[in-house]
Amino acid sequence: MKKHACRWALLLLSAVLLVCYIVPMWSLTIPVAAYDATADKQEVKKMEDELAALRDSSSIASKAYKEALAAYKQTEADIAAAEQLKITLDKEILALETEIEKTQELLTTYNTQLEYYAGAVVEKQAEIDERYAVFIDRVRINYEDSFTSYLEIVLSSDSFSDLLYRVDIIASLLDYDKRVLAALDRSKNELSQMQADYQVLQYNAQQTLDALAEKMPQLEEKRLQNEQLIFQLEADFVKLKETRDATAEEKARIEQQIKYKEAQVAAAEAEIERKIKEAEERARLANYVGGALAWPCDLKHNVITSYFVRRVNPIYGYYENHNGIDIPLPYGSAVTAANAGTVIVSEYHYSYGYYVVIDHGGGISTLYGHNSKLLVAVGDQVTKGQQIAKAGSTGYSTGSHIHFCVRENGVHVDPLGYVNQP
């Protein structure tokens, strides 16, 4: 019996060694604890929501700052315009005061001239009246005694030439009186005309003075309003400067918070990435599940629109290293596991959208991004070809497709080195 037992034990040991020799070691799967990023992702999502709220607040603060700055600059310009208007009004008032002063002086001159010409006309009229009375008396006497006078002139004349001389003297006297009266009359008329002209000038000067006097209160009112406007604008300017400074400080404060929160998000995502790499490193130490990777969807969808190359980002336009391949798929189409393995990530990411990462052991993992719906959870064991998600266009995406990545020991590699395009 002991011999039979030993024989069976040797046969069993030989069988085990034979199996171990026939079956490659990399085909064995050593269960590895998957990293559950759910809690960390929720924390990142919370921080991203806070970051989004801060960016909204930053947008509001920036708008408030721009409005405050615009109002500040407008008031500054209004003050400059009001001060320029004040200078203009002061010049106008000074010019008006000068014009009023000159017009008053001119009016005084006109009044003095009018008084002078009024007196001169009266004097000239008195002289005319006096000379006219003398002339009338002489004419009357000559008329009444004309015969005697003329006879005396004839009889008293020594000769005919003396007679003519005496007659000529008489005629000259009469003509002289006539010319004197005519000259006095002309002088009176000239004085009267000058008086009339100066009355017109006096009237015009008075009208001008009245108009200027009426305009002065209007300018004074404008100047008063302008001074009140400047006072109000300067008060507003102080308040607007305070508002501008306050909004600038608030804008700067929020921007600082955004930078801090962005650093927090980046650090949290880096920590998640570190943990994923640690999980992948642990998985790398385990053996690969074996077999080639399968196409991650129905084979009829075999077009690749973007390869594992350096390209221009289709959304932002900058150059980037595309870390996978893009396979267009109708919305809701089945996304399948490229190989068996453990789900180590099943979450939403702002760039990948809804995505899944499957660890296949041996440091090999695959990523499936931009899905519309996830059908597996962290820790799930999946088989090759199993549907894990539905295609979509979540995250940074320009259309419904799979973003398929392969990572080897935490480093992105060309998926076409592991999977054949149908």
C-alpha positions as CSV (number, residue, x, y, z in Angstrom):
1,M,0.0,0.0,0.0
2,K,2.8,2.4,0.9
3,K,4.5,1.7,-2.4
4,H,1.2,2.4,-4.3
5,A,0.7,5.6,-2.3
6,C,4.2,6.8,-3.1
7,R,3.7,5.9,-6.7
8,W,0.5,8.0,-6.9
9,A,2.1,10.9,-5.2
10,L,5.0,10.8,-7.6
11,L,2.6,10.6,-10.5
12,L,0.6,13.6,-9.2
13,L,3.7,15.7,-8.7
14,S,4.9,14.8,-12.2
15,A,1.5,15.9,-13.6
16,V,1.7,19.2,-11.8
17,L,5.2,19.9,-13.0
18,L,4.2,18.9,-16.5
19,V,1.3,21.4,-16.4
20,C,3.5,24.1,-15.2
21,Y,5.9,23.4,-18.0
22,I,3.3,23.3,-20.7
23,V,1.3,26.4,-19.5
24,P,3.4,29.7,-19.8
25,M,3.6,31.7,-16.6
26,W,2.3,34.9,-18.2
27,S,-1.0,33.2,-18.9
28,L,-1.7,32.9,-15.2
29,T,-3.7,35.7,-13.6
30,I,-2.8,36.8,-10.1
31,P,-5.7,38.8,-8.6
32,V,-4.5,42.3,-7.8
33,A,-6.5,44.8,-5.6
34,A,-7.8,47.5,-7.9
35,Y,-7.6,51.1,-7.0
36,D,-11.1,52.5,-6.4
37,A,-10.9,56.2,-7.6
38,T,-14.5,56.9,-6.9
39,A,-14.0,58.8,-3.6
40,D,-11.0,60.7,-4.9
41,K,-12.9,61.5,-8.2
42,Q,-15.9,62.8,-6.2
43,E,-13.5,65.0,-4.2
44,V,-12.0,66.3,-7.5
45,K,-15.5,66.8,-8.9
46,K,-16.3,68.8,-5.8
47,M,-13.2,70.9,-6.3
48,E,-14.0,71.3,-10.0
49,D,-17.5,72.5,-9.1
50,E,-16.0,75.0,-6.6
51,L,-13.5,76.0,-9.3
52,A,-16.4,76.5,-11.8
53,A,-18.2,78.6,-9.2
54,L,-15.1,80.7,-8.7
55,R,-14.8,81.2,-12.4
56,D,-18.4,82.3,-12.5
57,S,-17.7,84.7,-9.7
58,S,-14.5,85.8,-11.5
59,S,-16.6,86.6,-14.6
60,I,-19.1,88.6,-12.5
61,A,-16.2,90.4,-10.7
62,S,-14.5,91.1,-14.0
63,K,-17.7,92.5,-15.4
64,A,-18.2,94.6,-12.3
65,Y,-14.6,95.9,-12.5
66,K,-14.9,96.8,-16.1
67,E,-18.2,98.6,-15.5
68,A,-16.7,100.4,-12.5
69,L,-13.6,101.3,-14.5
70,A,-15.7,102.6,-17.4
71,A,-17.8,104.7,-15.0
72,Y,-14.6,106.0,-13.3
73,K,-13.0,107.0,-16.7
74,Q,-16.3,108.5,-17.9
75,T,-16.6,110.6,-14.8
76,E,-13.0,111.6,-15.1
77,A,-13.7,112.7,-18.7
78,D,-16.9,114.5,-17.6
79,I,-14.9,116.4,-14.9
80,A,-12.3,117.4,-17.5
81,A,-15.1,118.6,-19.8
82,A,-16.9,120.4,-17.0
83,E,-13.7,122.2,-16.0
84,Q,-13.1,123.1,-19.6
85,L,-16.6,124.5,-19.8
86,K,-16.0,126.4,-16.6
87,I,-12.9,128.0,-18.2
88,T,-15.0,128.9,-21.3
89,L,-17.8,130.3,-19.2
90,D,-15.4,132.4,-17.1
91,K,-13.9,133.8,-20.4
92,E,-17.4,134.5,-21.7
93,I,-18.4,136.3,-18.5
94,L,-15.2,138.3,-18.4
95,A,-15.7,139.3,-22.1
96,L,-19.3,140.2,-21.4
97,E,-18.3,142.3,-18.3
98,T,-15.7,144.0,-20.5
99,E,-18.3,144.6,-23.2
100,I,-20.8,145.9,-20.7
101,E,-18.2,148.3,-19.2
102,K,-17.3,149.6,-22.7
103,T,-20.9,150.0,-23.7
104,Q,-21.6,151.9,-20.5
105,E,-18.7,154.2,-21.2
106,L,-19.9,154.6,-24.7
107,L,-23.4,155.3,-23.5
108,T,-22.1,157.9,-21.1
109,T,-20.2,159.5,-24.0
110,Y,-23.4,159.6,-26.1
111,N,-25.4,161.1,-23.2
112,T,-22.7,163.8,-22.8
113,Q,-22.7,164.6,-26.5
114,L,-26.5,164.7,-26.5
115,E,-26.5,167.2,-23.7
116,Y,-23.8,169.2,-25.5
117,Y,-25.7,169.2,-28.8
118,A,-29.0,170.0,-27.1
119,G,-27.4,173.1,-25.5
120,A,-25.7,174.0,-28.7
121,V,-29.0,173.8,-30.6
122,V,-30.7,176.0,-28.1
123,E,-27.8,178.5,-28.2
124,K,-27.8,178.4,-32.0
125,Q,-31.6,178.9,-32.1
126,A,-31.3,181.9,-29.7
127,E,-28.6,183.4,-32.0
128,I,-30.7,182.8,-35.1
129,D,-33.7,184.4,-33.3
130,E,-31.7,187.4,-32.2
131,R,-30.1,187.9,-35.7
132,Y,-33.4,187.4,-37.3
133,A,-35.0,190.0,-35.1
134,V,-32.3,192.5,-36.0
135,F,-32.7,191.6,-39.7
136,I,-36.4,192.1,-39.5
137,D,-36.0,195.4,-37.7
138,R,-33.6,196.6,-40.3
139,V,-35.8,195.5,-43.2
140,R,-38.8,197.0,-41.6
141,I,-37.0,200.3,-41.0
142,N,-35.6,200.2,-44.5
143,Y,-39.0,199.5,-45.9
144,E,-40.7,202.2,-43.9
145,D,-38.0,204.8,-44.7
146,S,-36.9,203.4,-48.0
147,F,-37.7,206.5,-50.0
148,T,-36.0,208.9,-47.6
149,S,-33.1,206.5,-47.2
150,Y,-32.6,206.0,-50.9
151,L,-33.0,209.8,-51.5
152,E,-30.5,210.6,-48.8
153,I,-28.1,208.1,-50.3
154,V,-28.6,209.7,-53.8
155,L,-28.4,213.3,-52.5
156,S,-25.5,212.7,-50.2
157,S,-23.5,211.0,-52.9
158,D,-20.7,213.0,-54.3
159,S,-20.8,211.4,-57.6
160,F,-22.5,208.7,-59.5
161,S,-19.8,206.2,-58.7
162,D,-20.2,207.1,-55.1
163,L,-23.9,206.5,-55.5
164,L,-23.2,203.1,-56.9
165,Y,-20.8,202.4,-54.1
166,R,-23.3,203.3,-51.5
167,V,-26.1,201.2,-53.1
168,D,-23.7,198.3,-53.3
169,I,-22.9,198.7,-49.6
170,I,-26.6,198.6,-48.8
171,A,-27.1,195.5,-51.0
172,S,-24.1,193.8,-49.3
173,L,-25.5,194.5,-45.9
174,L,-28.8,193.0,-46.8
175,D,-27.1,190.0,-48.5
176,Y,-24.9,189.6,-45.5
177,D,-27.8,189.4,-43.2
178,K,-29.4,186.9,-45.4
179,R,-26.3,184.8,-45.6
180,V,-25.8,185.0,-41.9
181,L,-29.3,183.8,-41.3
182,A,-28.9,181.0,-43.8
183,A,-25.6,179.9,-42.1
184,L,-27.2,180.0,-38.7
185,D,-30.1,177.9,-40.1
186,R,-27.7,175.4,-41.5
187,S,-25.8,175.2,-38.3
188,K,-29.0,174.6,-36.4
189,N,-30.0,171.9,-38.9
190,E,-26.6,170.2,-38.6
191,L,-26.8,170.3,-34.8
192,S,-30.3,168.9,-34.9
193,Q,-29.1,166.1,-37.2
194,M,-26.1,165.3,-35.0
195,Q,-28.5,165.3,-32.0
196,A,-30.7,162.9,-33.9
197,D,-27.8,160.7,-34.8
198,Y,-26.6,160.6,-31.2
199,Q,-30.1,159.8,-30.1
200,V,-29.9,156.8,-32.4
201,L,-26.5,155.8,-31.1
202,Q,-27.8,156.3,-27.5
203,Y,-30.8,154.1,-28.3
204,N,-28.6,151.4,-29.8
205,A,-26.2,151.5,-27.0
206,Q,-29.0,151.3,-24.5
207,Q,-30.4,148.3,-26.4
208,T,-27.0,146.6,-26.4
209,L,-26.6,147.3,-22.7
210,D,-30.0,145.9,-21.9
211,A,-29.2,142.8,-24.0
212,L,-25.9,142.3,-22.3
213,A,-27.4,142.9,-18.9
214,E,-30.0,140.3,-19.7
215,K,-27.3,137.8,-20.8
216,M,-25.2,138.2,-17.7
217,P,-27.6,136.4,-15.3
218,Q,-27.9,133.6,-17.8
219,L,-24.1,133.1,-17.9
220,E,-23.9,133.5,-14.1
221,E,-26.6,130.7,-13.8
222,K,-24.6,128.5,-16.2
223,R,-21.5,129.1,-14.2
224,L,-23.3,128.3,-11.0
225,Q,-24.7,125.1,-12.5
226,N,-21.3,124.2,-13.9
227,E,-19.7,124.6,-10.4
228,Q,-22.4,122.5,-8.9
229,L,-21.9,119.9,-11.6
230,I,-18.1,119.8,-11.0
231,F,-18.8,119.5,-7.2
232,Q,-21.1,116.6,-7.8
233,L,-18.8,114.9,-10.3
234,E,-15.9,115.2,-8.0
235,A,-17.9,113.6,-5.2
236,D,-19.0,110.8,-7.6
237,F,-15.4,110.5,-8.8
238,V,-14.2,109.7,-5.2
239,K,-16.9,107.0,-4.8
240,L,-16.3,105.5,-8.2
241,K,-12.6,105.4,-7.5
242,E,-13.4,103.5,-4.3
243,T,-15.7,101.2,-6.3
244,R,-13.1,100.6,-8.9
245,D,-10.4,99.8,-6.3
246,A,-12.8,97.5,-4.4
247,T,-13.9,95.6,-7.6
248,A,-10.2,95.3,-8.6
249,E,-9.3,93.9,-5.2
250,E,-12.3,91.5,-5.4
251,K,-11.3,90.5,-8.9
252,A,-7.7,89.9,-7.8
253,R,-8.8,88.0,-4.7
254,I,-11.0,85.6,-6.8
255,E,-8.3,85.2,-9.4
256,Q,-5.9,84.2,-6.6
257,Q,-8.5,81.8,-5.3
258,I,-8.9,80.3,-8.8
259,K,-5.1,79.8,-9.0
260,Y,-5.1,78.1,-5.6
261,K,-8.1,75.9,-6.5
262,E,-6.6,75.1,-9.9
263,A,-3.5,74.0,-8.1
264,Q,-5.6,71.9,-5.7
265,V,-7.4,70.2,-8.6
266,A,-4.1,69.6,-10.4
267,A,-2.6,68.2,-7.3
268,A,-5.7,66.0,-6.6
269,E,-5.6,64.7,-10.2
270,A,-1.9,64.1,-10.0
271,E,-2.5,62.2,-6.8
272,I,-5.2,60.1,-8.6
273,E,-2.8,59.5,-11.4
274,R,-0.1,58.5,-9.0
275,K,-2.5,56.0,-7.3
276,I,-3.5,54.6,-10.7
277,K,0.1,54.2,-11.6
278,E,0.7,52.4,-8.3
279,A,-2.2,50.1,-9.1
280,E,-0.8,49.6,-12.5
281,E,2.6,48.9,-11.0
282,R,1.1,46.3,-8.7
283,A,-0.8,44.9,-11.7
284,R,2.5,44.9,-13.7
285,L,4.0,42.7,-11.0
286,A,1.1,40.3,-11.7
287,N,1.1,38.3,-14.9
288,Y,-0.6,39.4,-18.0
289,V,-4.0,37.8,-18.6
290,G,-2.7,36.6,-22.0
291,G,-3.8,36.9,-25.6
292,A,-3.8,39.8,-28.1
293,L,-6.0,42.8,-27.5
294,A,-9.3,42.8,-29.4
295,W,-10.9,45.8,-31.4
296,P,-12.9,47.7,-28.7
297,C,-16.2,47.7,-30.7
298,D,-18.0,46.1,-33.5
299,L,-15.5,45.2,-36.3
300,K,-17.6,47.1,-38.9
301,H,-16.6,50.3,-37.2
302,N,-13.0,50.1,-38.4
303,V,-12.2,53.7,-39.3
304,I,-9.6,55.7,-37.3
305,T,-9.9,59.4,-37.5
306,S,-7.0,60.3,-35.3
307,Y,-3.9,58.3,-34.6
308,F,-1.2,58.1,-31.9
309,V,0.6,61.2,-33.2
310,R,1.4,64.8,-32.5
311,R,-1.6,66.8,-33.8
312,V,-3.5,70.0,-33.6
313,N,-6.2,69.9,-30.8
314,P,-9.6,70.0,-32.7
315,I,-11.2,72.2,-29.9
316,Y,-8.4,74.6,-28.8
317,G,-6.1,74.6,-31.8
318,Y,-2.8,74.0,-30.0
319,Y,-0.4,71.2,-30.8
320,E,-0.5,68.1,-28.5
321,N,0.5,64.5,-28.4
322,H,-2.6,62.4,-29.0
323,N,-2.2,59.6,-26.5
324,G,-4.6,57.1,-28.2
325,I,-6.7,56.5,-31.3
326,D,-10.2,57.8,-32.1
327,I,-12.7,55.4,-33.6
328,P,-16.0,57.0,-34.7
329,L,-19.1,55.2,-33.5
330,P,-22.9,55.9,-33.6
331,Y,-24.2,57.4,-30.4
332,G,-25.1,54.6,-27.9
333,S,-23.1,51.9,-29.8
334,A,-21.5,49.1,-27.7
335,V,-18.0,49.7,-26.4
336,T,-16.3,46.4,-25.5
337,A,-13.3,45.3,-23.4
338,A,-10.2,44.7,-25.4
339,N,-9.3,41.9,-23.0
340,A,-10.2,40.3,-19.7
341,G,-9.2,42.2,-16.6
342,T,-10.2,44.3,-13.6
343,V,-11.9,47.7,-13.9
344,I,-9.8,50.1,-12.0
345,V,-11.5,53.4,-13.1
346,S,-15.1,54.0,-14.0
347,E,-15.8,57.7,-13.6
348,Y,-16.4,61.1,-15.3
349,H,-13.4,63.3,-16.2
350,Y,-13.6,66.8,-17.6
351,S,-11.5,65.8,-20.6
352,Y,-12.2,62.1,-21.2
353,G,-15.9,62.5,-20.2
354,Y,-17.3,59.2,-18.9
355,Y,-14.4,56.8,-19.2
356,V,-13.3,53.3,-18.1
357,V,-9.8,51.9,-17.4
358,I,-9.3,48.2,-17.3
359,D,-6.1,46.5,-15.9
360,H,-5.1,43.4,-17.8
361,G,-2.1,42.5,-15.6
362,G,1.5,42.6,-16.5
363,G,1.5,46.4,-16.5
364,I,-1.0,46.5,-19.4
365,S,-4.1,48.6,-19.1
366,T,-6.6,50.1,-21.6
367,L,-8.7,53.2,-21.5
368,Y,-12.1,53.9,-23.2
369,G,-13.2,57.6,-23.2
370,H,-16.1,60.0,-24.2
371,N,-18.8,57.4,-23.4
372,S,-22.4,58.4,-23.0
373,K,-23.0,55.7,-20.3
374,L,-20.8,53.4,-18.2
375,L,-22.0,49.8,-17.6
376,V,-19.2,48.6,-15.2
377,A,-17.9,49.7,-11.8
378,V,-14.5,49.8,-10.2
379,G,-13.5,46.3,-9.1
380,D,-15.6,44.5,-11.7
381,Q,-14.0,41.6,-13.4
382,V,-14.7,41.7,-17.2
383,T,-14.1,39.3,-20.0
384,K,-12.7,40.0,-23.5
385,G,-15.5,41.4,-25.7
386,Q,-17.8,42.2,-22.9
387,Q,-19.8,45.5,-23.3
388,I,-18.5,48.0,-20.7
389,A,-20.1,51.3,-22.0
390,K,-22.2,53.0,-24.6
391,A,-20.5,55.3,-27.1
392,G,-21.0,59.1,-26.8
393,S,-19.3,62.5,-27.0
394,T,-18.8,63.6,-23.4
395,G,-15.9,65.6,-22.1
396,Y,-13.7,67.4,-24.7
397,S,-15.1,65.8,-27.8
398,T,-16.2,66.9,-31.3
399,G,-18.5,63.9,-32.0
400,S,-19.5,60.5,-30.9
401,H,-16.5,58.1,-30.9
402,I,-14.2,56.0,-28.7
403,H,-10.9,57.4,-27.5
404,F,-9.0,54.2,-27.0
405,C,-5.6,54.1,-25.2
406,V,-3.1,51.4,-24.2
407,R,-0.8,52.0,-21.3
408,E,2.3,49.9,-20.6
409,N,3.7,50.3,-17.1
410,G,1.9,53.6,-16.8
411,V,3.2,55.0,-20.1
412,H,0.9,55.6,-23.1
413,V,1.9,53.5,-26.1
414,D,0.5,53.2,-29.7
415,P,-2.6,51.0,-29.4
416,L,-1.9,49.7,-33.0
417,G,1.1,47.9,-31.5
418,Y,-1.3,45.8,-29.5
419,V,-4.5,45.6,-31.5
420,N,-4.9,45.1,-35.3
421,Q,-7.2,47.4,-37.2
422,P,-9.9,45.3,-38.9
